Amino acid sequence: MKMNNRVRWILIVCLIISIIAIGFGGFFIGSNIEANHYKAEADFNIQLNRSELDGLGEIEGTIYVTGHKSPDTDTVSCSIAYASLLREMGYDAVPVVLGKLNHESEFVLKEAGLEAPMLLEDSKGLNMILVDHSEYAQSANNLNEANVIGIIDHHGVGSVTTGNPLIYDGRPLGSTATIVWIRYMNYGVNIDRQVATLMLGAILSDTKNLQSGTTTNADRQAAKALSEIAGVSDTDTFYQKMYKALISYDGMTDEEIFFSDYKEYEIGGKKVSVGCMNAYDEEIARDVAKRMKETMIKAQVSRGMDLSFSIIQILHDDISVSYFVPSNDEARSVLEAAFGDSVIYDGTSYIRKPYASRKSVFIPAIKGVLK
């Protein structure tokens, strides 16, 4: 018996609907399988990353997280952020600082709605995690008698050593805060608004609003993600406010200015100190350079340094320049050997354009001479 046309079309339509349904069902099933696989893989990686903490064993007492002396925004923010991460992992962790905060760090803390960490006078016998440094000369007093269990840093490998197992995460990124952000993701821990604000400020500070030559794609991605969490829609404006705070030395003596971003190194048997300052224009930079010359010489004697340098930096809009100020004739000779024709001497400073980062340009060049 022949099938009439109406029945035939109904069967065809039903068949098409069935095929589509099976296809979509397979798509959704496949999507769910893929999503579940991705989640399982992510969970597996998180557990792998967290397992490094097991190697530390039982830690008795509080863990103190600190950055370097003369704390900057990266140091302060990472101390707070990494201590917060450890607390999320069940540890008794406390952020500390080793000196007075600069105006930029105070501004970022205020924007985040957080208080400055407490001051640590002595680390003897304490559990310590170092962020943004790995040099004894830059770290807490009596660190050689402390239990160093971790170093999170974006500089070169320093002088701090330990015979105990420790977590070491050193990466050539623009900011230590970017490394801390990566570790939050690796541990599968969410970042709250306050901590995100601090970490964003740290990245913008260390990378000069993502314009420094040390800036990496990781720094840019971290800044983007953190700005969304922090609710900062205009990072340029946020950075400009930070920068105005940074170059404001109101109420500070020349000595306080010199030590506001100060680091000590041991290079080639020499004790070397470098203080960094910021200026808005070259007229101000020249004035600061002359003032730092006298201050630096006194500081060199009081701190027992062989060589001292001041770096006055200008990096905003279309201005990019550094003023290198040597403390004595030996320091002058080192600068001339390190930078040659790339700098111009004005009687006080060696002027270099474009701007030169202390971490990635100045110190490596000095090391090349002294070693």
C-alpha positions as CSV (number, residue, x, y, z in Angstrom):
1,M,0.0,0.0,0.0
2,K,1.4,3.3,-1.0
3,M,2.1,5.9,1.7
4,N,0.2,9.2,1.1
5,N,2.3,12.4,0.8
6,R,1.1,13.8,4.1
7,V,2.3,10.8,6.1
8,R,5.5,10.7,4.2
9,W,6.3,14.4,5.0
10,I,5.5,13.8,8.7
11,L,7.9,10.9,8.9
12,I,10.6,12.9,7.1
13,V,10.2,15.8,9.5
14,C,10.3,13.5,12.5
15,L,13.4,11.9,11.2
16,I,15.1,15.3,10.7
17,I,14.1,16.3,14.2
18,S,15.5,13.1,15.6
19,I,18.8,13.6,13.8
20,I,19.1,17.2,15.0
21,A,18.2,16.1,18.6
22,I,20.8,13.4,18.6
23,G,23.4,15.8,17.2
24,F,22.7,18.5,19.8
25,G,22.6,15.9,22.5
26,G,25.9,14.6,21.4
27,F,27.2,18.2,21.3
28,F,26.1,18.9,24.8
29,I,27.3,15.6,26.1
30,G,30.7,16.2,24.4
31,S,30.8,19.7,25.8
32,N,30.1,18.4,29.3
33,I,32.7,15.7,28.9
34,E,35.3,18.4,27.7
35,A,34.3,20.7,30.6
36,N,34.6,18.0,33.1
37,H,37.9,16.9,31.7
38,Y,39.2,20.5,31.9
39,K,38.0,20.9,35.5
40,A,39.6,17.6,36.5
41,E,42.9,18.6,34.9
42,A,42.7,22.0,36.6
43,D,42.0,20.4,40.0
44,F,44.9,18.0,39.4
45,N,47.3,20.8,38.6
46,I,46.2,22.8,41.7
47,Q,46.9,19.8,43.9
48,L,50.3,19.3,42.2
49,N,51.2,22.9,42.9
50,R,49.9,22.8,46.5
51,S,51.9,19.6,47.1
52,E,55.1,21.7,47.3
53,L,53.9,22.9,50.7
54,D,54.0,19.4,52.0
55,G,57.7,19.3,51.5
56,L,58.1,22.0,54.2
57,G,56.7,19.6,56.8
58,E,55.2,20.9,60.1
59,I,56.1,24.5,60.7
60,E,56.0,25.6,64.3
61,G,55.1,29.2,65.0
62,T,54.2,32.1,62.8
63,I,55.6,32.7,59.3
64,Y,56.7,36.3,58.7
65,V,56.6,37.5,55.1
66,T,58.8,40.4,54.4
67,G,60.2,42.4,51.5
68,H,63.5,44.4,51.5
69,K,64.6,47.3,53.6
70,S,63.5,50.7,52.4
71,P,60.3,49.1,51.3
72,D,58.7,50.1,48.0
73,T,55.2,49.3,46.7
74,D,56.1,45.9,45.3
75,T,57.7,44.9,48.6
76,V,54.8,46.0,50.8
77,S,52.1,44.7,48.5
78,C,53.7,41.3,48.0
79,S,54.3,40.9,51.8
80,I,50.6,41.4,52.4
81,A,49.4,39.4,49.4
82,Y,51.6,36.4,50.0
83,A,50.8,36.3,53.7
84,S,47.1,36.3,52.8
85,L,47.6,33.4,50.3
86,L,49.4,31.4,53.0
87,R,46.5,32.0,55.5
88,E,44.1,30.7,52.9
89,M,46.2,27.6,52.8
90,G,45.9,27.2,56.6
91,Y,49.2,28.7,57.8
92,D,49.7,31.4,60.5
93,A,51.3,34.0,58.3
94,V,51.9,37.7,59.0
95,P,53.2,40.4,56.7
96,V,55.9,42.7,58.0
97,V,58.0,45.6,56.8
98,L,61.6,46.5,57.5
99,G,61.4,50.3,57.4
100,K,59.4,53.4,56.8
101,L,57.0,53.3,53.8
102,N,57.2,55.8,51.0
103,H,54.3,58.1,49.9
104,E,53.4,55.9,47.0
105,S,53.0,52.8,49.1
106,E,51.0,54.8,51.6
107,F,48.7,55.9,48.8
108,V,48.1,52.4,47.5
109,L,47.4,51.0,51.0
110,K,44.9,53.8,51.5
111,E,43.2,53.0,48.1
112,A,43.0,49.3,49.2
113,G,41.6,50.2,52.6
114,L,44.4,48.4,54.5
115,E,46.8,49.3,57.2
116,A,50.6,49.1,56.9
117,P,52.2,45.9,58.1
118,M,54.0,45.9,61.4
119,L,57.7,46.7,61.6
120,L,60.0,43.8,62.2
121,E,63.1,44.7,64.1
122,D,64.9,41.3,64.3
123,S,64.3,38.0,62.5
124,K,66.5,35.8,64.7
125,G,64.8,32.4,65.3
126,L,61.7,33.3,63.2
127,N,60.2,31.5,60.2
128,M,60.8,33.9,57.2
129,I,59.6,34.1,53.7
130,L,61.3,36.7,51.5
131,V,59.6,38.6,48.7
132,D,61.1,41.0,46.2
133,H,64.7,40.3,47.3
134,S,67.2,37.5,48.2
135,E,70.2,39.5,49.6
136,Y,71.2,39.4,53.2
137,A,72.3,43.1,53.0
138,Q,68.8,44.0,51.9
139,S,66.9,41.8,54.4
140,A,65.9,41.6,58.0
141,N,68.4,41.8,60.8
142,N,70.0,38.5,61.8
143,L,68.4,36.7,58.9
144,N,71.3,34.2,58.9
145,E,69.9,33.0,62.3
146,A,66.3,32.7,61.0
147,N,64.5,29.8,59.3
148,V,64.1,30.9,55.7
149,I,61.4,28.7,54.1
150,G,60.6,30.6,50.9
151,I,61.9,33.2,48.5
152,I,59.6,34.8,45.9
153,D,61.6,37.3,43.7
154,H,62.0,38.8,40.3
155,H,65.7,39.8,40.7
156,G,68.8,37.7,40.2
157,V,69.7,34.9,42.7
158,G,71.2,36.7,45.8
159,S,73.3,35.7,48.8
160,V,70.6,34.2,51.0
161,T,71.3,30.4,51.4
162,T,69.8,27.7,53.6
163,G,70.4,24.1,54.2
164,N,66.7,23.4,54.7
165,P,64.1,22.7,52.0
166,L,62.5,25.9,50.8
167,I,60.1,27.2,48.2
168,Y,62.0,29.3,45.6
169,D,60.1,31.1,42.8
170,G,62.3,33.4,40.9
171,R,61.1,34.7,37.5
172,P,62.4,37.5,35.2
173,L,59.1,39.4,35.3
174,G,58.5,43.1,35.8
175,S,57.1,42.8,39.3
176,T,57.2,40.3,42.1
177,A,53.4,40.9,42.4
178,T,53.0,39.2,39.1
179,I,54.7,36.1,40.5
180,V,52.4,36.2,43.5
181,W,49.4,36.5,41.2
182,I,50.5,33.4,39.3
183,R,50.9,31.5,42.5
184,Y,47.3,32.4,43.6
185,M,46.1,30.9,40.3
186,N,48.3,27.8,40.7
187,Y,46.9,27.2,44.2
188,G,43.4,27.9,43.0
189,V,42.8,30.7,45.5
190,N,40.6,33.7,44.8
191,I,42.0,37.2,45.3
192,D,39.8,39.7,47.1
193,R,39.4,43.4,46.1
194,Q,41.8,44.8,48.7
195,V,44.7,42.5,47.8
196,A,44.0,42.9,44.1
197,T,44.3,46.7,44.5
198,L,47.6,46.3,46.3
199,M,49.0,43.9,43.7
200,L,47.8,46.1,40.8
201,G,49.6,49.1,42.4
202,A,52.8,47.0,42.7
203,I,52.8,46.0,39.1
204,L,52.1,49.5,37.8
205,S,54.8,50.9,40.1
206,D,57.6,48.4,39.2
207,T,56.8,48.5,35.5
208,K,56.2,52.3,35.3
209,N,52.6,51.8,34.2
210,L,53.6,48.8,32.0
211,Q,56.1,51.1,30.0
212,S,59.4,49.9,31.5
213,G,61.6,47.6,29.4
214,T,61.3,45.0,32.1
215,T,57.5,44.6,31.5
216,T,56.4,41.2,30.2
217,N,53.2,39.8,28.8
218,A,52.6,38.1,32.2
219,D,52.7,41.6,33.9
220,R,50.2,42.9,31.4
221,Q,47.8,40.0,31.9
222,A,48.1,40.2,35.7
223,A,47.4,43.9,35.7
224,K,44.3,43.4,33.5
225,A,43.0,40.6,35.7
226,L,43.7,42.5,38.9
227,S,42.2,45.7,37.7
228,E,38.9,43.9,37.1
229,I,38.9,42.4,40.6
230,A,39.9,45.7,42.1
231,G,37.3,47.7,40.2
232,V,39.9,50.0,38.7
233,S,38.6,50.8,35.3
234,D,41.2,53.5,34.4
235,T,44.6,52.2,35.3
236,D,46.3,55.2,33.7
237,T,44.6,57.6,36.1
238,F,45.3,55.3,39.0
239,Y,49.0,55.2,38.1
240,Q,49.2,59.0,37.7
241,K,47.9,59.4,41.3
242,M,50.5,56.9,42.4
243,Y,53.3,58.7,40.5
244,K,52.3,62.1,42.1
245,A,52.5,60.5,45.5
246,L,55.9,58.9,44.6
247,I,57.6,62.1,43.5
248,S,56.2,64.0,46.5
249,Y,59.0,64.2,49.1
250,D,57.0,66.7,51.3
251,G,58.1,66.6,54.9
252,M,61.2,64.4,54.2
253,T,64.8,65.3,54.8
254,D,67.4,64.6,52.1
255,E,68.6,61.6,54.1
256,E,65.1,60.2,54.2
257,I,64.7,60.8,50.5
258,F,68.0,58.9,49.8
259,F,67.0,56.0,51.9
260,S,63.3,55.9,50.6
261,D,64.3,53.4,47.9
262,Y,67.7,52.2,48.9
263,K,69.5,48.8,48.4
264,E,72.9,47.4,49.3
265,Y,74.9,44.8,47.4
266,E,78.1,42.9,47.6
267,I,79.8,42.9,44.2
268,G,83.3,41.7,43.4
269,G,84.4,42.2,47.0
270,K,83.0,45.7,47.2
271,K,80.1,46.9,49.3
272,V,77.8,49.0,47.0
273,S,74.7,51.0,47.7
274,V,72.2,52.4,45.3
275,G,69.4,54.8,46.2
276,C,66.6,55.5,43.6
277,M,64.6,58.7,43.5
278,N,62.0,60.2,41.1
279,A,61.6,63.6,39.7
280,Y,58.9,65.2,37.4
281,D,61.3,67.1,35.1
282,E,65.0,67.5,34.5
283,E,65.3,70.7,36.4
284,I,64.0,69.0,39.5
285,A,66.3,66.0,38.7
286,R,69.4,68.2,38.6
287,D,68.5,69.8,41.9
288,V,67.9,66.4,43.6
289,A,71.2,65.1,42.2
290,K,73.2,67.9,43.7
291,R,71.5,67.4,47.1
292,M,72.0,63.7,47.0
293,K,75.7,64.0,46.3
294,E,76.4,65.4,49.8
295,T,73.9,63.1,51.5
296,M,75.2,60.0,49.8
297,I,78.8,60.7,50.8
298,K,77.7,60.9,54.5
299,A,75.6,57.7,54.1
300,Q,78.4,55.8,52.5
301,V,80.6,56.4,55.5
302,S,77.9,55.6,58.1
303,R,76.9,52.4,56.3
304,G,80.4,51.2,55.6
305,M,80.0,51.2,51.9
306,D,82.9,51.3,49.4
307,L,80.8,52.8,46.6
308,S,77.5,54.6,46.5
309,F,75.2,55.8,43.7
310,S,72.0,57.8,43.4
311,I,69.7,57.3,40.5
312,I,67.2,60.0,39.8
313,Q,64.6,58.8,37.4
314,I,62.1,60.5,35.1
315,L,59.7,58.3,33.2
316,H,56.3,59.7,32.2
317,D,54.6,60.9,29.0
318,D,57.4,61.4,26.5
319,I,60.3,61.9,29.1
320,S,62.6,58.9,29.7
321,V,65.9,59.7,31.4
322,S,68.1,58.7,34.4
323,Y,70.7,60.7,36.3
324,F,73.5,58.5,37.8
325,V,75.2,60.3,40.7
326,P,78.6,58.7,41.9
327,S,79.8,59.2,45.5
328,N,83.5,59.5,44.7
329,D,86.2,59.2,42.0
330,E,86.1,55.3,42.1
331,A,82.4,55.3,41.6
332,R,82.9,57.7,38.7
333,S,85.4,55.4,37.1
334,V,83.0,52.5,37.5
335,L,80.1,54.4,35.8
336,E,82.4,55.4,32.9
337,A,83.5,51.9,32.4
338,A,80.0,50.5,32.7
339,F,78.2,52.9,30.4
340,G,80.8,54.5,28.2
341,D,79.5,56.8,25.5
342,S,75.9,56.1,26.4
343,V,76.0,58.7,29.2
344,I,76.9,62.4,29.4
345,Y,78.6,63.9,32.4
346,D,77.3,67.3,33.5
347,G,79.6,67.8,36.5
348,T,77.4,66.0,39.0
349,S,75.6,63.3,37.2
350,Y,76.0,60.9,34.3
351,I,72.8,61.4,32.2
352,R,71.4,58.4,30.3
353,K,68.5,58.4,27.8
354,P,66.3,56.4,27.8
355,Y,65.6,55.6,31.4
356,A,67.6,52.8,33.0
357,S,66.1,50.4,35.5
358,R,68.2,49.7,38.6
359,K,67.4,46.0,38.4
360,S,67.8,45.2,34.7
361,V,70.3,47.8,33.5
362,F,72.2,49.6,36.2
363,I,73.2,46.7,38.5
364,P,74.1,44.3,35.7
365,A,76.3,47.0,34.2
366,I,78.0,47.7,37.5
367,K,78.5,44.0,38.1
368,G,80.2,43.7,34.7
369,V,82.9,46.1,35.8
370,L,83.4,45.1,39.5
371,K,83.5,41.4,38.8
